Amino acid sequence: MEVQSSRLEAVVQQIGEAVLATTDTVDRLSAQVDALAAQVQQQGYQIFALSDAVQTLAENQDSALERIGRLTEALQRLVAAIEETDEPHP
């Protein structure tokens, strides 16, 4: 009976140690998941800021292209006016 009790005690002790080890592992995994969640959230903020910057850049590029188009038209009119004045008049 004493041998059986001793074996039972050893099994219970092993189960307790396994539960403690599992609890520690779960706690570490939980901390890692929390850290990953914080990183994902931070990356989400960075992606939002980046997309906002890209949108601003695209808007600025559209504006610059429009101004270049107007400048090109003005230069073409200027060249045409200069060419008119250079033409000999009868």
Phi and psi restraints in degrees (range 20) as a CNS / XPLOR table:
assign (resid 1 and name C) (resid 2 and name N)
       (resid 2 and name CA) (resid 2 and name C) 1.0 -67.1 20.0 2
assign (resid 2 and name N) (resid 2 and name CA)
       (resid 2 and name C) (resid 3 and name N) 1.0 -35.9 20.0 2
assign (resid 2 and name C) (resid 3 and name N)
       (resid 3 and name CA) (resid 3 and name C) 1.0 -66.3 20.0 2
assign (resid 3 and name N) (resid 3 and name CA)
       (resid 3 and name C) (resid 4 and name N) 1.0 -42.0 20.0 2
assign (resid 3 and name C) (resid 4 and name N)
       (resid 4 and name CA) (resid 4 and name C) 1.0 -65.2 20.0 2
assign (resid 4 and name N) (resid 4 and name CA)
       (resid 4 and name C) (resid 5 and name N) 1.0 -40.5 20.0 2
assign (resid 4 and name C) (resid 5 and name N)
       (resid 5 and name CA) (resid 5 and name C) 1.0 -64.6 20.0 2
assign (resid 5 and name N) (resid 5 and name CA)
       (resid 5 and name C) (resid 6 and name N) 1.0 -40.2 20.0 2
assign (resid 5 and name C) (resid 6 and name N)
       (resid 6 and name CA) (resid 6 and name C) 1.0 -65.9 20.0 2
assign (resid 6 and name N) (resid 6 and name CA)
       (resid 6 and name C) (resid 7 and name N) 1.0 -41.4 20.0 2
assign (resid 6 and name C) (resid 7 and name N)
       (resid 7 and name CA) (resid 7 and name C) 1.0 -64.7 20.0 2
assign (resid 7 and name N) (resid 7 and name CA)
       (resid 7 and name C) (resid 8 and name N) 1.0 -42.5 20.0 2
assign (resid 7 and name C) (resid 8 and name N)
       (resid 8 and name CA) (resid 8 and name C) 1.0 -61.8 20.0 2
assign (resid 8 and name N) (resid 8 and name CA)
       (resid 8 and name C) (resid 9 and name N) 1.0 -41.0 20.0 2
assign (resid 8 and name C) (resid 9 and name N)
       (resid 9 and name CA) (resid 9 and name C) 1.0 -63.1 20.0 2
assign (resid 9 and name N) (resid 9 and name CA)
       (resid 9 and name C) (resid 10 and name N) 1.0 -40.8 20.0 2
assign (resid 9 and name C) (resid 10 and name N)
       (resid 10 and name CA) (resid 10 and name C) 1.0 -65.7 20.0 2
assign (resid 10 and name N) (resid 10 and name CA)
       (resid 10 and name C) (resid 11 and name N) 1.0 -41.1 20.0 2
assign (resid 10 and name C) (resid 11 and name N)
       (resid 11 and name CA) (resid 11 and name C) 1.0 -64.3 20.0 2
assign (resid 11 and name N) (resid 11 and name CA)
       (resid 11 and name C) (resid 12 and name N) 1.0 -44.0 20.0 2
assign (resid 11 and name C) (resid 12 and name N)
       (resid 12 and name CA) (resid 12 and name C) 1.0 -62.4 20.0 2
assign (resid 12 and name N) (resid 12 and name CA)
       (resid 12 and name C) (resid 13 and name N) 1.0 -39.9 20.0 2
assign (resid 12 and name C) (resid 13 and name N)
       (resid 13 and name CA) (resid 13 and name C) 1.0 -64.6 20.0 2
assign (resid 13 and name N) (resid 13 and name CA)
       (resid 13 and name C) (resid 14 and name N) 1.0 -42.3 20.0 2
assign (resid 13 and name C) (resid 14 and name N)
       (resid 14 and name CA) (resid 14 and name C) 1.0 -63.7 20.0 2
assign (resid 14 and name N) (resid 14 and name CA)
       (resid 14 and name C) (resid 15 and name N) 1.0 -40.4 20.0 2
assign (resid 14 and name C) (resid 15 and name N)
       (resid 15 and name CA) (resid 15 and name C) 1.0 -62.9 20.0 2
assign (resid 15 and name N) (resid 15 and name CA)
       (resid 15 and name C) (resid 16 and name N) 1.0 -43.2 20.0 2
assign (resid 15 and name C) (resid 16 and name N)
       (resid 16 and name CA) (resid 16 and name C) 1.0 -60.9 20.0 2
assign (resid 16 and name N) (resid 16 and name CA)
       (resid 16 and name C) (resid 17 and name N) 1.0 -43.4 20.0 2
assign (resid 16 and name C) (resid 17 and name N)
       (resid 17 and name CA) (resid 17 and name C) 1.0 -64.9 20.0 2
assign (resid 17 and name N) (resid 17 and name CA)
       (resid 17 and name C) (resid 18 and name N) 1.0 -38.9 20.0 2
assign (resid 17 and name C) (resid 18 and name N)
       (resid 18 and name CA) (resid 18 and name C) 1.0 -65.6 20.0 2
assign (resid 18 and name N) (resid 18 and name CA)
       (resid 18 and name C) (resid 19 and name N) 1.0 -39.7 20.0 2
assign (resid 18 and name C) (resid 19 and name N)
       (resid 19 and name CA) (resid 19 and name C) 1.0 -64.0 20.0 2
assign (resid 19 and name N) (resid 19 and name CA)
       (resid 19 and name C) (resid 20 and name N) 1.0 -43.3 20.0 2
assign (resid 19 and name C) (resid 20 and name N)
       (resid 20 and name CA) (resid 20 and name C) 1.0 -63.3 20.0 2
assign (resid 20 and name N) (resid 20 and name CA)
       (resid 20 and name C) (resid 21 and name N) 1.0 -43.1 20.0 2
assign (resid 20 and name C) (resid 21 and name N)
       (resid 21 and name CA) (resid 21 and name C) 1.0 -64.1 20.0 2
assign (resid 21 and name N) (resid 21 and name CA)
       (resid 21 and name C) (resid 22 and name N) 1.0 -41.0 20.0 2
assign (resid 21 and name C) (resid 22 and name N)
       (resid 22 and name CA) (resid 22 and name C) 1.0 -64.4 20.0 2
assign (resid 22 and name N) (resid 22 and name CA)
       (resid 22 and name C) (resid 23 and name N) 1.0 -41.5 20.0 2
assign (resid 22 and name C) (resid 23 and name N)
       (resid 23 and name CA) (resid 23 and name C) 1.0 -61.3 20.0 2
assign (resid 23 and name N) (resid 23 and name CA)
       (resid 23 and name C) (resid 24 and name N) 1.0 -43.7 20.0 2
assign (resid 23 and name C) (resid 24 and name N)
       (resid 24 and name CA) (resid 24 and name C) 1.0 -61.7 20.0 2
assign (resid 24 and name N) (resid 24 and name CA)
       (resid 24 and name C) (resid 25 and name N) 1.0 -43.2 20.0 2
assign (resid 24 and name C) (resid 25 and name N)
       (resid 25 and name CA) (resid 25 and name C) 1.0 -62.7 20.0 2
assign (resid 25 and name N) (resid 25 and name CA)
       (resid 25 and name C) (resid 26 and name N) 1.0 -44.0 20.0 2
assign (resid 25 and name C) (resid 26 and name N)
       (resid 26 and name CA) (resid 26 and name C) 1.0 -63.4 20.0 2
assign (resid 26 and name N) (resid 26 and name CA)
       (resid 26 and name C) (resid 27 and name N) 1.0 -39.8 20.0 2
assign (resid 26 and name C) (resid 27 and name N)
       (resid 27 and name CA) (resid 27 and name C) 1.0 -62.8 20.0 2
assign (resid 27 and name N) (resid 27 and name CA)
       (resid 27 and name C) (resid 28 and name N) 1.0 -43.2 20.0 2
assign (resid 27 and name C) (resid 28 and name N)
       (resid 28 and name CA) (resid 28 and name C) 1.0 -64.9 20.0 2
assign (resid 28 and name N) (resid 28 and name CA)
       (resid 28 and name C) (resid 29 and name N) 1.0 -43.2 20.0 2
assign (resid 28 and name C) (resid 29 and name N)
       (resid 29 and name CA) (resid 29 and name C) 1.0 -62.9 20.0 2
assign (resid 29 and name N) (resid 29 and name CA)
       (resid 29 and name C) (resid 30 and name N) 1.0 -39.0 20.0 2
assign (resid 29 and name C) (resid 30 and name N)
       (resid 30 and name CA) (resid 30 and name C) 1.0 -62.9 20.0 2
assign (resid 30 and name N) (resid 30 and name CA)
       (resid 30 and name C) (resid 31 and name N) 1.0 -42.1 20.0 2
assign (resid 30 and name C) (resid 31 and name N)
       (resid 31 and name CA) (resid 31 and name C) 1.0 -63.9 20.0 2
assign (resid 31 and name N) (resid 31 and name CA)
       (resid 31 and name C) (resid 32 and name N) 1.0 -39.7 20.0 2
assign (resid 31 and name C) (resid 32 and name N)
       (resid 32 and name CA) (resid 32 and name C) 1.0 -66.5 20.0 2
assign (resid 32 and name N) (resid 32 and name CA)
       (resid 32 and name C) (resid 33 and name N) 1.0 -39.5 20.0 2
assign (resid 32 and name C) (resid 33 and name N)
       (resid 33 and name CA) (resid 33 and name C) 1.0 -64.5 20.0 2
assign (resid 33 and name N) (resid 33 and name CA)
       (resid 33 and name C) (resid 34 and name N) 1.0 -40.6 20.0 2
assign (resid 33 and name C) (resid 34 and name N)
       (resid 34 and name CA) (resid 34 and name C) 1.0 -61.8 20.0 2
assign (resid 34 and name N) (resid 34 and name CA)
       (resid 34 and name C) (resid 35 and name N) 1.0 -42.4 20.0 2
assign (resid 34 and name C) (resid 35 and name N)
       (resid 35 and name CA) (resid 35 and name C) 1.0 -64.3 20.0 2
assign (resid 35 and name N) (resid 35 and name CA)
       (resid 35 and name C) (resid 36 and name N) 1.0 -42.8 20.0 2
assign (resid 35 and name C) (resid 36 and name N)
       (resid 36 and name CA) (resid 36 and name C) 1.0 -63.9 20.0 2
assign (resid 36 and name N) (resid 36 and name CA)
       (resid 36 and name C) (resid 37 and name N) 1.0 -39.4 20.0 2
assign (resid 36 and name C) (resid 37 and name N)
       (resid 37 and name CA) (resid 37 and name C) 1.0 -62.7 20.0 2
assign (resid 37 and name N) (resid 37 and name CA)
       (resid 37 and name C) (resid 38 and name N) 1.0 -40.4 20.0 2
assign (resid 37 and name C) (resid 38 and name N)
       (resid 38 and name CA) (resid 38 and name C) 1.0 -64.7 20.0 2
assign (resid 38 and name N) (resid 38 and name CA)
       (resid 38 and name C) (resid 39 and name N) 1.0 -40.3 20.0 2
assign (resid 38 and name C) (resid 39 and name N)
       (resid 39 and name CA) (resid 39 and name C) 1.0 -64.6 20.0 2
assign (resid 39 and name N) (resid 39 and name CA)
       (resid 39 and name C) (resid 40 and name N) 1.0 -42.3 20.0 2
assign (resid 39 and name C) (resid 40 and name N)
       (resid 40 and name CA) (resid 40 and name C) 1.0 -63.2 20.0 2
assign (resid 40 and name N) (resid 40 and name CA)
       (resid 40 and name C) (resid 41 and name N) 1.0 -41.1 20.0 2
assign (resid 40 and name C) (resid 41 and name N)
       (resid 41 and name CA) (resid 41 and name C) 1.0 -63.5 20.0 2
assign (resid 41 and name N) (resid 41 and name CA)
       (resid 41 and name C) (resid 42 and name N) 1.0 -43.8 20.0 2
assign (resid 41 and name C) (resid 42 and name N)
       (resid 42 and name CA) (resid 42 and name C) 1.0 -62.5 20.0 2
assign (resid 42 and name N) (resid 42 and name CA)
       (resid 42 and name C) (resid 43 and name N) 1.0 -41.5 20.0 2
assign (resid 42 and name C) (resid 43 and name N)
       (resid 43 and name CA) (resid 43 and name C) 1.0 -65.4 20.0 2
assign (resid 43 and name N) (resid 43 and name CA)
       (resid 43 and name C) (resid 44 and name N) 1.0 -33.8 20.0 2
assign (resid 43 and name C) (resid 44 and name N)
       (resid 44 and name CA) (resid 44 and name C) 1.0 -61.9 20.0 2
assign (resid 44 and name N) (resid 44 and name CA)
       (resid 44 and name C) (resid 45 and name N) 1.0 -43.9 20.0 2
assign (resid 44 and name C) (resid 45 and name N)
       (resid 45 and name CA) (resid 45 and name C) 1.0 -61.8 20.0 2
assign (resid 45 and name N) (resid 45 and name CA)
       (resid 45 and name C) (resid 46 and name N) 1.0 -42.0 20.0 2
assign (resid 45 and name C) (resid 46 and name N)
       (resid 46 and name CA) (resid 46 and name C) 1.0 -65.6 20.0 2
assign (resid 46 and name N) (resid 46 and name CA)
       (resid 46 and name C) (resid 47 and name N) 1.0 -39.9 20.0 2
assign (resid 46 and name C) (resid 47 and name N)
       (resid 47 and name CA) (resid 47 and name C) 1.0 -64.1 20.0 2
assign (resid 47 and name N) (resid 47 and name CA)
       (resid 47 and name C) (resid 48 and name N) 1.0 -40.9 20.0 2
assign (resid 47 and name C) (resid 48 and name N)
       (resid 48 and name CA) (resid 48 and name C) 1.0 -62.0 20.0 2
assign (resid 48 and name N) (resid 48 and name CA)
       (resid 48 and name C) (resid 49 and name N) 1.0 -45.6 20.0 2
assign (resid 48 and name C) (resid 49 and name N)
       (resid 49 and name CA) (resid 49 and name C) 1.0 -63.3 20.0 2
assign (resid 49 and name N) (resid 49 and name CA)
       (resid 49 and name C) (resid 50 and name N) 1.0 -40.5 20.0 2
assign (resid 49 and name C) (resid 50 and name N)
       (resid 50 and name CA) (resid 50 and name C) 1.0 -65.2 20.0 2
assign (resid 50 and name N) (resid 50 and name CA)
       (resid 50 and name C) (resid 51 and name N) 1.0 -42.9 20.0 2
assign (resid 50 and name C) (resid 51 and name N)
       (resid 51 and name CA) (resid 51 and name C) 1.0 -66.4 20.0 2
assign (resid 51 and name N) (resid 51 and name CA)
       (resid 51 and name C) (resid 52 and name N) 1.0 -34.5 20.0 2
assign (resid 51 and name C) (resid 52 and name N)
       (resid 52 and name CA) (resid 52 and name C) 1.0 -65.4 20.0 2
assign (resid 52 and name N) (resid 52 and name CA)
       (resid 52 and name C) (resid 53 and name N) 1.0 -41.7 20.0 2
assign (resid 52 and name C) (resid 53 and name N)
       (resid 53 and name CA) (resid 53 and name C) 1.0 -65.5 20.0 2
assign (resid 53 and name N) (resid 53 and name CA)
       (resid 53 and name C) (resid 54 and name N) 1.0 -39.9 20.0 2
assign (resid 53 and name C) (resid 54 and name N)
       (resid 54 and name CA) (resid 54 and name C) 1.0 -64.4 20.0 2
assign (resid 54 and name N) (resid 54 and name CA)
       (resid 54 and name C) (resid 55 and name N) 1.0 -40.7 20.0 2
assign (resid 54 and name C) (resid 55 and name N)
       (resid 55 and name CA) (resid 55 and name C) 1.0 -63.6 20.0 2
assign (resid 55 and name N) (resid 55 and name CA)
       (resid 55 and name C) (resid 56 and name N) 1.0 -43.2 20.0 2
assign (resid 55 and name C) (resid 56 and name N)
       (resid 56 and name CA) (resid 56 and name C) 1.0 -62.1 20.0 2
assign (resid 56 and name N) (resid 56 and name CA)
       (resid 56 and name C) (resid 57 and name N) 1.0 -42.4 20.0 2
assign (resid 56 and name C) (resid 57 and name N)
       (resid 57 and name CA) (resid 57 and name C) 1.0 -61.6 20.0 2
assign (resid 57 and name N) (resid 57 and name CA)
       (resid 57 and name C) (resid 58 and name N) 1.0 -43.2 20.0 2
assign (resid 57 and name C) (resid 58 and name N)
       (resid 58 and name CA) (resid 58 and name C) 1.0 -63.6 20.0 2
assign (resid 58 and name N) (resid 58 and name CA)
       (resid 58 and name C) (resid 59 and name N) 1.0 -41.2 20.0 2
assign (resid 58 and name C) (resid 59 and name N)
       (resid 59 and name CA) (resid 59 and name C) 1.0 -64.0 20.0 2
assign (resid 59 and name N) (resid 59 and name CA)
       (resid 59 and name C) (resid 60 and name N) 1.0 -42.1 20.0 2
assign (resid 59 and name C) (resid 60 and name N)
       (resid 60 and name CA) (resid 60 and name C) 1.0 -64.9 20.0 2
assign (resid 60 and name N) (resid 60 and name CA)
       (resid 60 and name C) (resid 61 and name N) 1.0 -38.1 20.0 2
assign (resid 60 and name C) (resid 61 and name N)
       (resid 61 and name CA) (resid 61 and name C) 1.0 -65.7 20.0 2
assign (resid 61 and name N) (resid 61 and name CA)
       (resid 61 and name C) (resid 62 and name N) 1.0 -42.2 20.0 2
assign (resid 61 and name C) (resid 62 and name N)
       (resid 62 and name CA) (resid 62 and name C) 1.0 -59.5 20.0 2
assign (resid 62 and name N) (resid 62 and name CA)
       (resid 62 and name C) (resid 63 and name N) 1.0 -43.4 20.0 2
assign (resid 62 and name C) (resid 63 and name N)
       (resid 63 and name CA) (resid 63 and name C) 1.0 -64.2 20.0 2
assign (resid 63 and name N) (resid 63 and name CA)
       (resid 63 and name C) (resid 64 and name N) 1.0 -42.6 20.0 2
assign (resid 63 and name C) (resid 64 and name N)
       (resid 64 and name CA) (resid 64 and name C) 1.0 -64.7 20.0 2
assign (resid 64 and name N) (resid 64 and name CA)
       (resid 64 and name C) (resid 65 and name N) 1.0 -41.4 20.0 2
assign (resid 64 and name C) (resid 65 and name N)
       (resid 65 and name CA) (resid 65 and name C) 1.0 -63.4 20.0 2
assign (resid 65 and name N) (resid 65 and name CA)
       (resid 65 and name C) (resid 66 and name N) 1.0 -38.6 20.0 2
assign (resid 65 and name C) (resid 66 and name N)
       (resid 66 and name CA) (resid 66 and name C) 1.0 -63.7 20.0 2
assign (resid 66 and name N) (resid 66 and name CA)
       (resid 66 and name C) (resid 67 and name N) 1.0 -43.3 20.0 2
assign (resid 66 and name C) (resid 67 and name N)
       (resid 67 and name CA) (resid 67 and name C) 1.0 -66.3 20.0 2
assign (resid 67 and name N) (resid 67 and name CA)
       (resid 67 and name C) (resid 68 and name N) 1.0 -38.4 20.0 2
assign (resid 67 and name C) (resid 68 and name N)
       (resid 68 and name CA) (resid 68 and name C) 1.0 -63.3 20.0 2
assign (resid 68 and name N) (resid 68 and name CA)
       (resid 68 and name C) (resid 69 and name N) 1.0 -39.5 20.0 2
assign (resid 68 and name C) (resid 69 and name N)
       (resid 69 and name CA) (resid 69 and name C) 1.0 -61.3 20.0 2
assign (resid 69 and name N) (resid 69 and name CA)
       (resid 69 and name C) (resid 70 and name N) 1.0 -44.5 20.0 2
assign (resid 69 and name C) (resid 70 and name N)
       (resid 70 and name CA) (resid 70 and name C) 1.0 -65.8 20.0 2
assign (resid 70 and name N) (resid 70 and name CA)
       (resid 70 and name C) (resid 71 and name N) 1.0 -39.5 20.0 2
assign (resid 70 and name C) (resid 71 and name N)
       (resid 71 and name CA) (resid 71 and name C) 1.0 -64.2 20.0 2
assign (resid 71 and name N) (resid 71 and name CA)
       (resid 71 and name C) (resid 72 and name N) 1.0 -41.3 20.0 2
assign (resid 71 and name C) (resid 72 and name N)
       (resid 72 and name CA) (resid 72 and name C) 1.0 -60.9 20.0 2
assign (resid 72 and name N) (resid 72 and name CA)
       (resid 72 and name C) (resid 73 and name N) 1.0 -44.9 20.0 2
assign (resid 72 and name C) (resid 73 and name N)
       (resid 73 and name CA) (resid 73 and name C) 1.0 -61.3 20.0 2
assign (resid 73 and name N) (resid 73 and name CA)
       (resid 73 and name C) (resid 74 and name N) 1.0 -43.0 20.0 2
assign (resid 73 and name C) (resid 74 and name N)
       (resid 74 and name CA) (resid 74 and name C) 1.0 -63.6 20.0 2
assign (resid 74 and name N) (resid 74 and name CA)
       (resid 74 and name C) (resid 75 and name N) 1.0 -41.7 20.0 2
assign (resid 74 and name C) (resid 75 and name N)
       (resid 75 and name CA) (resid 75 and name C) 1.0 -65.5 20.0 2
assign (resid 75 and name N) (resid 75 and name CA)
       (resid 75 and name C) (resid 76 and name N) 1.0 -37.5 20.0 2
assign (resid 75 and name C) (resid 76 and name N)
       (resid 76 and name CA) (resid 76 and name C) 1.0 -64.6 20.0 2
assign (resid 76 and name N) (resid 76 and name CA)
       (resid 76 and name C) (resid 77 and name N) 1.0 -40.8 20.0 2
assign (resid 76 and name C) (resid 77 and name N)
       (resid 77 and name CA) (resid 77 and name C) 1.0 -65.4 20.0 2
assign (resid 77 and name N) (resid 77 and name CA)
       (resid 77 and name C) (resid 78 and name N) 1.0 -39.5 20.0 2
assign (resid 77 and name C) (resid 78 and name N)
       (resid 78 and name CA) (resid 78 and name C) 1.0 -64.0 20.0 2
assign (resid 78 and name N) (resid 78 and name CA)
       (resid 78 and name C) (resid 79 and name N) 1.0 -45.2 20.0 2
assign (resid 78 and name C) (resid 79 and name N)
       (resid 79 and name CA) (resid 79 and name C) 1.0 -61.6 20.0 2
assign (resid 79 and name N) (resid 79 and name CA)
       (resid 79 and name C) (resid 80 and name N) 1.0 -42.8 20.0 2
assign (resid 79 and name C) (resid 80 and name N)
       (resid 80 and name CA) (resid 80 and name C) 1.0 -62.5 20.0 2
assign (resid 80 and name N) (resid 80 and name CA)
       (resid 80 and name C) (resid 81 and name N) 1.0 -40.9 20.0 2
assign (resid 80 and name C) (resid 81 and name N)
       (resid 81 and name CA) (resid 81 and name C) 1.0 -66.2 20.0 2
assign (resid 81 and name N) (resid 81 and name CA)
       (resid 81 and name C) (resid 82 and name N) 1.0 -40.0 20.0 2
assign (resid 81 and name C) (resid 82 and name N)
       (resid 82 and name CA) (resid 82 and name C) 1.0 -65.9 20.0 2
assign (resid 82 and name N) (resid 82 and name CA)
       (resid 82 and name C) (resid 83 and name N) 1.0 -42.2 20.0 2
assign (resid 82 and name C) (resid 83 and name N)
       (resid 83 and name CA) (resid 83 and name C) 1.0 -64.0 20.0 2
assign (resid 83 and name N) (resid 83 and name CA)
       (resid 83 and name C) (resid 84 and name N) 1.0 -34.9 20.0 2
assign (resid 83 and name C) (resid 84 and name N)
       (resid 84 and name CA) (resid 84 and name C) 1.0 -64.5 20.0 2
assign (resid 84 and name N) (resid 84 and name CA)
       (resid 84 and name C) (resid 85 and name N) 1.0 -41.0 20.0 2
assign (resid 84 and name C) (resid 85 and name N)
       (resid 85 and name CA) (resid 85 and name C) 1.0 -73.4 20.0 2
assign (resid 85 and name N) (resid 85 and name CA)
       (resid 85 and name C) (resid 86 and name N) 1.0 -24.5 20.0 2
assign (resid 85 and name C) (resid 86 and name N)
       (resid 86 and name CA) (resid 86 and name C) 1.0 -80.6 20.0 2
assign (resid 86 and name N) (resid 86 and name CA)
       (resid 86 and name C) (resid 87 and name N) 1.0 -18.7 20.0 2
assign (resid 86 and name C) (resid 87 and name N)
       (resid 87 and name CA) (resid 87 and name C) 1.0 -70.3 20.0 2
assign (resid 87 and name N) (resid 87 and name CA)
       (resid 87 and name C) (resid 88 and name N) 1.0 136.0 20.0 2
assign (resid 87 and name C) (resid 88 and name N)
       (resid 88 and name CA) (resid 88 and name C) 1.0 -69.4 20.0 2
assign (resid 88 and name N) (resid 88 and name CA)
       (resid 88 and name C) (resid 89 and name N) 1.0 135.1 20.0 2
assign (resid 88 and name C) (resid 89 and name N)
       (resid 89 and name CA) (resid 89 and name C) 1.0 -100.6 20.0 2
assign (resid 89 and name N) (resid 89 and name CA)
       (resid 89 and name C) (resid 90 and name N) 1.0 134.0 20.0 2
